[in-house]
């Protein structure tokens, strides 16, 4: 086999692969002999089917398969031996339709190759980034208290429909002003909070036994939600009339829990918190962890944005568009790829910048770090539900998570990302700025 590389330009190349019969004949024969040993055919004893017949039945498929396998292995070795820095993977050019696999013994195939550009990532000591230290203010803690008291509250009744109520309503399709015989009808629980703005205006303030005439499709934004509400298919909602009777039967309302020792014990365990001040401080501490994560993400995004803008290099765009089209998990058109290519391009560019930083600064992630990362994630997940992971079980939980290749790779990626963040923070100026949560939200919205 002979492989030659022809550079089209600095970022594109074509690999020409020439295959002769000597390259694949032995592998094909070995495959056919293996088939012969296990072949069973009428008129012949098992394993005694003539080789010529086996070759006639499986020869062409074996030839195609072995040649493809040989090419893939050889191209990989060529790229490795030549130390080529490639993007994506080689893409075969269109196969010559004149190939006669039955009789032809020598073949020539061509593959497009995208080459990585040479890039230089300089982390300037003069470049300043801001690390936001977000403080949980009273407004944020008040929202947390409201959420928790609602979560641990009880269901009560209301006299007048309010914005967060559930309205039990008798909904029935009308025809000529009367309830339609065989029409859509349901005693349904309508969430005021999820309703459309127009529908909220109609029902907020109503009392039990109040009646309205409505179009049932206006209750929620999505037809699927209305169909679920009425217990029918979407087609039934779409084909129904436009006039329905809506009668308020009752009003259900979540009554918030009192802020007392019973609530503290439910949320944090018996006698862990004993006052409103301690309760709010506990919530503030938990909020701080979430806010620190948001601040870190903002810093990370600012660094990525800066490096994407400041590190200049070209990409083999035409090749990458073909690569996206060839490897997409979902069917995608060239037009869709063109429309989204700016985002795809940023992803490729950041991967190259990230890889360059990892290489230049010898950044490594050890297996032990990945295990610890998994443990931290597991502990945090359990903590969300007020539970603790027994120490003796934590190791097994971590092994279970990391047994999934996708989760393992995610952990590695996050750790590399964290180490790059640390690197940039060390090489550049990092200024800490204290802000409230509301101030941070406004800052983030400006981007």
N, C-alpha and C positions, 0 to 999 in steps of 0.2 A: 504494500500500500504506500502511496505517495501523497503527502499533503503539502501544498504550497500556499503561501499567504501573499495576497496582492493588496497593498494599501491603496484605497481609493482616495483618502485624504487623512488628515491627522486623527480623525475620530471614527472612520469607517474602513473596514477591510472585507475582503472576500476570501474564504478558504476554499481551495479547489482540492477535492478528494478523489484520487484515482484508485480504483479497486480492480484487482485482477483475480482470476480464478484461484490462483495459489493462495490468496489471502483468506478465502472463505471455504474452500473445498473440504478440508479436513473437518471443520466444525459442522458443516452440513451433513457429511457422511456419518459422523458420530451421532448426530441427532436422529438420522434415519435408522441407524442400527439400533438405537435405543427404542425407537418406535416399533421396529421389527420384533424385538423381544417381547413386547407386550401386546402386539397386534393379534386380534382374533377375527377371523373371517371364515364364512361358510366354505367348506371344501378343504380347509387347511387346519392342521392342528395348531393350538395356541403357540405363538412364537416361531412358527414355521412358514409364515407367509413369505413368498419370494421377495428378495430385496428389490428387484426391478418393479414389482407391483407397488411396494411401499414407496419407492422413489416417484412413481407415476402419480400416486395419490397425494403425497406430502412434499415432494421435492421442491416445487416452486415456492410454496409458503415457507418452507424451511430456509430456502435460499434468501428470500426477502428478509426474513426475520434475522438471520445470522449476519447478513450484510449490514443491516441497520444497527445491530448490536455492536458489530465491529467498528462501524463509523463513529458511533457515540463514544466508545472507549478510546478510540484513536484520537479524536478531536480533543477530548478531555486531557489526554496525555500531552498532546501537542501544545495546548494552551499552558499547561503546567511546565513543560520543558522549556518553552520559549519565554516563560515568565510574562505572559500577556496579561495586562490588567483590563478585563472586559466588563461590559455592562450587560446585565441580563444573561442570556444564553444565545449561542449561535442559532440563527433561524434559517432553515433550508429554503433555498430558492425553489420556485415551482418545478416539480418533477417533470422531466421530459416525457411527454405522453407517447413518444415513439419507442420507449424502452420495451424490448421483448424479453420478459423475464424467463421465458421457456428456453430460448436459444442463446441469448446474449451472455457472454462470459466476462466481459470487461465493462466497467461503468465509470462515469465521471459525475460527481455531484458537487454542487456549490452551496456554500453557506454564507449568509451575511453576518458580519461581526461588528458589534458596537464597541469601540475602544474608550476606556476612561480617559478623560482629559487630565493633563498635569495641572495640579492646583497647589496653591501656597496659602496656608491659613496662618495669618499672623494675629496673635492676641496682644493688642497694644496696651501697655501699662497706663496710657493716658485715657483710654476709653472707660467711661463711667457707666455703671448700671445701678439701678435703685432696687434694693431689697425691701419690700414693703412689710413692715411689722404691723399686722392688722389686729386692732384691739376690739374685743367684743363689748360694745357699749350697751347702755341700758335698753335701747330700742330693740337690739337683737335679742338680748336675754328675755325681754318681755314677749317676743314672738315665740321663743323656745318654751317659755312657761305656758303660753296659750296652747301651743301644740300638745304639750304633755298633759295639761289638764283636760283637753278635749279627748285625747287618746284614752285616758283613764276615767272619762266621764260616764254618765249613765244616760239612757234614752228616756226623754220625757216628751211632753206634748206642748204645743203652742196654741195660742188663741188667734194669732195673726201670722201669715206667712212671712218669714224673714229670709235673708240671703243665703243662709247655710242650712236651711231646713230640707227635710224630705217630705214631699206632699203626697199623701195617699189619695189618688184621684180615680174617679170612675170616668173612663174615656170611652166614648162610643161614636161610631160613624153615623152621620145623619143623612137622610134623603127626604127632600121636600120638608125640612124642618123637624122631621120625626126620626127616632132611632131606626136605622135601616135594618130590616130583617136579614140576618146572615152577614151583616157588615162587620167591620173590625170593631172589637170591643174588649176592654181589659180593665180590671182593677189594678192599677199600676202605681209603683213607687217612683215619683219624679224627683230627681235631684235638682234643686233650684240652683245650686252652685255650678253645675255642669250645663245648665240650660243656656240657650242663646240670649244675648242681651235684650232682644225685642221681647222674648217670652218672659224673661225675668220682670220686665216692666209691667207685664199684664198680670202676673200672679202675686208679686210681692205686695203685701197689704191685704190680701184676701183672707176671709174667715171660713171656717167649716160651713158647708152647704152652699157656698158661693158657686155660681155657674158661669161659664164662658163658652162662646163658640169660637173654635180655633181651627187652624190647619195643623193636623198632627205632625206633619213633617217639619214644622217650625220649632218644635220643642227643643231638639238637639241639632247640632251642626251637621252631623253625619247621618245619612240614611240608615247605616248599619246600627247606630245607637237607638234610633227610633224603632227599628225592626225588633231589636232585642227588648226594648221597653214593652212593645205590644205583643211579643212572643210569636212573631210571624217572620216570613222571609222578606228580604228587601223588596222583591217584586210586588208583594202584597201591599206594601206601603206606597210604592210608586203608582200602583194602579187604583188605589183607593180614592174616594172623593176628597174634596178640599174642605168640607165642613164637618167638624166633630163637636160633640158636647164634652166639656171638661168640667166635672163637678168635684169640688174639694170635699173629700170625705173626712180626712183628719190630717193633722200636722204633727210630724215627728221631729223632735229636736234633741240634739246631743247637749245635755246639761253638763258643763265642765265640772270636773272634780274640785272639791275644796282643797286649798293649799294647806295641808295639815300633816301630822306625823304619819297618818295612814298612807297618804300619797308618797311621802318620802320613803317609807319602807317598801312600798310596791315598786318604786323606780330603782332604788339603790340598795335594797336589802335592809333588814331590821337594824335600826339604831346606827346606821352609817351616817345619816344626816339628821340633825335634830332641830333645825331652825330654818326660817325662810332665808336668812342671810347665807347660811351654809348651802342651802339648796341652790340659790342663785349663783354662788361661787362655784359650785360643782358644775353647773351648766356652763358657766363662763370658761372653766378649765377645759371642758369637752369641746366647746366652741373654738377655743384657741387652737386646738389640734387641727380642726377642719380649716380654720382661717390660715394657719401656717402653711397648709398644703396649697391653698389658693394663692398665697403670696409666692410660694416656690414656683408654682406653675406660671405665674405672671413673669417672674424673673426668667424662667426657662424660655418662655415664648419671646421675650424681649431679646434674649441672646440669639435665638434661632433667627429671628427677623433681622437682627443686625448682621449676622454672618452671611445670611442669604443675600443681603443687599451689598455687603462690602467685598465678599470673595467672588471675583469675576472669573468665569470660565464658560466655555461653550459646551453643549451636549450634542450627541448625534441624534437630533430630534426625529428625523425620518425613521431611523432604525427603532428608536424607542416607541414611536407610535405603532409600528408593526409588531413590536414585542408585546405591548399592552394588548393589542388585538388578538395576538396568538395565544396569550396566556391568561386572558380574563376568565374568571370562573363563571361569570354570567355572560350571555350573548351581548355584544356591544358593537355598534356601528362605527365606522371611521369618523362619521360626522359627530358622534357623541364624544369620541376620543379627542377630536379637534377642539370641541367646545370646552372640554375639561382639562386640556393639556397643560394649561398654566399651573393647575394644582398638581398634576402628575409630575411636571417638570420640577416644581419646588420639592416634592418628595424625593426624587432622584438626586437633586442637588444637595439636599440636606444629608442624605445617606453618604454621599461622597465626602462632604465636609466632616461629618461625624467619623467616618472611617479614617480620614486623614489625621484627625486629632488623636484618635485611638492609636494609630500607627506611630505618629511622630512623638507622642508622649508615653508610649509603651503602657497604655492603660489596659489593665487586665481585671477580669472578674473571676474569682475563685468559686469552686463548687460550694464551699462552706458558707460563702456570702449569700449564695442563692437559697440555701437551706434556711438561713436566718431570715432572709426576706420573706420566704414562704411562711415561716412561723409568725412573723410580725403581722402578716396579712390575716392569718387564721385567728390570732388573738384579737385583732381589731374587729373582725367580722362577728366573733362571739360576743365581744363587748357591746356591740350595737344592740344586742338583745338582752343585755344585762347578765350575761353568762361568762364564766371563766373556763378555760380549757385546762383539764388536769394535766400537770406537767408530764406524767408518764404517757399520756396519749398524744401530746403535741408532736412528737417525733413521727408517729405513724400518720397523723393528719398531713404533715409536711410531705412525707413520702408519697402519699396518695395524690396530693396536688401535683407534685413534680413528676409523677408518672405520666401525666398528660403532656405531650411534647409541646402543645400550643401554650400551656401555662408556664412550662419551664422556659420557653423562649421569651415569653412576656417578662418573666422575672429578670432574665439576663439583660434584655433591652432596657428595662427600667434602671437596673444597676449601672449599666454603661452610661445611660443618660444622666444619672445622678453624679457619676464621676466626672463627666464632661462639665456639668454645672459647677462642680467643685474646682475643676481646673480653671475655668474661665473666671470664677470668683477670685481665685488666687493670683492669676496673671493680670487681671484688669482691676480697675477701681470698683469697689463695692460699697455703696453708701446705704446705710439703714435709715428708713424713714417710717416713723410711727403714724398710722392713720386709723380712723374709725372704719368700721365695716361699710357704712354708707358712703364715706369718702372714697373707699377702694372701689366700690361698685361704679361710682361716677368715673373714676380714672380708667377702669377697665372698659367702660362703654365708649370712651373716646377713641379707642383703637379700631 
